[in-house]
Amino acid sequence: MFDKDKIFEKKQQKYNDEASGYIGNQQKTQGLLHKAIIMANERKGKLGDAWDKLQLFFELVKSYSKGEYKNVSTRTIITVVGALLYFVSPLDLVPDFIIGLGLLDDAAVIGYTVKKISKELDDFSAWKRSAIFTKENPLD
């Protein structure tokens, strides 16, 4: 048998090496986000729950790259960018053009990434909620 976590970890490490080159390069990061957002929107119905998780990844990377959110480790950002690189890559474990199976590995890698960094994603979500509340506070 095979250990899917080990397979995902190995694949993710490959993409994390590439993701390191995105840290500190806002233009490159924005280009990746743009491509990933377009792909996610095109596949929204097929991605299921992974679509919502991708939206959180997009918001986290965007907030981090703009310097708005800094309470996250560089390693976590690299992990998320690596997952996004995997998502946009046509060279997946299961190629995206294989109907019915092509997005399964993308969704699995997204889910694996969420599980791996869940605490920092929870912290970001809480920050995001408080930032929205602060902006909408009628007492200000």
C-alpha positions as CSV (number, residue, x, y, z in Angstrom):
1,M,0.0,0.0,0.0
2,F,0.9,3.6,-0.1
3,D,0.9,6.4,2.4
4,K,-1.0,9.3,0.8
5,D,0.4,11.8,3.4
6,K,3.9,10.9,2.4
7,I,3.1,11.3,-1.3
8,F,1.5,14.7,-0.7
9,E,4.4,15.7,1.5
10,K,6.9,14.8,-1.2
11,K,5.0,16.6,-3.9
12,Q,4.4,19.6,-1.7
13,Q,8.1,19.8,-0.9
14,K,8.9,20.1,-4.6
15,Y,6.5,22.9,-5.0
16,N,7.6,24.6,-1.7
17,D,11.1,24.8,-3.1
18,E,9.7,26.8,-6.0
19,A,7.4,28.8,-3.7
20,S,10.3,30.2,-1.8
21,G,11.0,32.4,-4.9
22,Y,7.6,34.1,-4.4
23,I,8.4,35.4,-0.9
24,G,9.1,39.1,-1.1
25,N,8.2,39.3,-4.8
26,Q,4.7,40.9,-4.8
27,Q,4.4,41.0,-8.6
28,K,5.2,37.3,-9.0
29,T,2.8,36.5,-6.1
30,Q,0.0,38.6,-7.6
31,G,0.5,36.8,-10.9
32,L,0.2,33.4,-9.3
33,L,-2.9,34.5,-7.3
34,H,-4.5,35.9,-10.5
35,K,-4.0,32.6,-12.4
36,A,-5.1,30.5,-9.4
37,I,-8.3,32.6,-8.9
38,I,-9.2,32.3,-12.5
39,M,-8.7,28.5,-12.4
40,A,-10.6,28.1,-9.1
41,N,-13.6,30.1,-10.5
42,E,-13.7,28.0,-13.6
43,R,-13.7,24.8,-11.5
44,K,-15.8,26.1,-8.6
45,G,-18.6,23.4,-8.9
46,K,-16.0,20.6,-9.3
47,L,-13.8,21.6,-6.4
48,G,-16.5,21.3,-3.7
49,D,-15.2,22.2,-0.2
50,A,-11.8,22.8,-1.6
51,W,-13.1,26.0,-3.3
52,D,-13.8,27.7,0.0
53,K,-10.4,26.7,1.3
54,L,-8.7,28.1,-1.8
55,Q,-10.5,31.4,-1.1
56,L,-8.9,31.5,2.3
57,F,-5.5,30.7,0.8
58,F,-5.9,33.6,-1.7
59,E,-6.9,36.0,1.1
60,L,-4.0,34.9,3.3
61,V,-1.3,35.2,0.6
62,K,-2.8,38.5,-0.6
63,S,-2.9,40.0,2.9
64,Y,0.6,38.8,3.6
65,S,2.2,40.0,0.3
66,K,0.6,43.4,0.9
67,G,2.0,43.6,4.4
68,E,-1.4,43.8,5.9
69,Y,-1.2,40.5,7.9
70,K,2.2,39.5,9.4
71,N,1.1,37.1,12.2
72,V,2.1,34.0,10.1
73,S,5.3,32.2,9.6
74,T,7.2,32.4,6.3
75,R,7.1,28.6,6.2
76,T,3.2,28.7,6.3
77,I,3.2,31.2,3.4
78,I,5.6,29.0,1.4
79,T,3.3,26.0,2.1
80,V,0.2,27.8,0.9
81,V,2.0,29.2,-2.2
82,G,3.3,25.7,-2.9
83,A,-0.2,24.3,-2.7
84,L,-1.3,27.1,-5.1
85,L,1.5,26.2,-7.5
86,Y,0.4,22.6,-7.4
87,F,-3.1,23.7,-8.1
88,V,-2.2,25.7,-11.2
89,S,0.3,23.1,-12.5
90,P,-0.8,20.9,-15.4
91,L,1.6,18.3,-14.2
92,D,-0.3,16.8,-11.2
93,L,-0.3,13.3,-9.8
94,V,-3.5,13.0,-11.8
95,P,-3.6,15.4,-14.8
96,D,-6.5,17.8,-14.7
97,F,-7.7,16.8,-18.2
98,I,-8.7,13.4,-16.9
99,I,-12.4,13.9,-16.5
100,G,-13.8,13.0,-13.1
101,L,-10.3,12.4,-11.5
102,G,-8.2,15.3,-12.5
103,L,-9.2,17.6,-9.7
104,L,-9.2,15.0,-6.9
105,D,-5.5,15.3,-6.3
106,D,-5.8,19.1,-6.3
107,A,-8.5,19.0,-3.7
108,A,-6.6,16.4,-1.7
109,V,-3.4,18.6,-1.6
110,I,-5.5,21.6,-0.6
111,G,-7.1,19.6,2.2
112,Y,-3.8,18.2,3.3
113,T,-2.4,21.8,3.4
114,V,-5.3,23.0,5.4
115,K,-4.8,20.2,7.9
116,K,-1.1,21.0,8.1
117,I,-1.6,24.7,8.9
118,S,-5.0,24.8,10.4
119,K,-4.0,26.8,13.5
120,E,-2.5,29.6,11.5
121,L,-5.5,29.6,9.2
122,D,-7.8,29.9,12.2
123,D,-5.7,32.8,13.5
124,F,-5.9,34.5,10.1
125,S,-9.7,34.0,9.9
126,A,-10.1,35.5,13.4
127,W,-7.9,38.5,12.3
128,K,-9.9,38.9,9.1
129,R,-13.2,38.9,11.1
130,S,-11.9,41.5,13.5
131,A,-10.5,43.7,10.7
132,I,-13.9,43.7,9.0
133,F,-15.6,44.6,12.3
134,T,-13.1,47.4,12.9
135,K,-13.8,48.8,9.4
136,E,-17.5,48.6,9.9
137,N,-17.6,49.9,13.5
138,P,-20.4,52.6,13.5
139,L,-18.9,54.2,16.6
140,D,-15.8,55.4,14.7
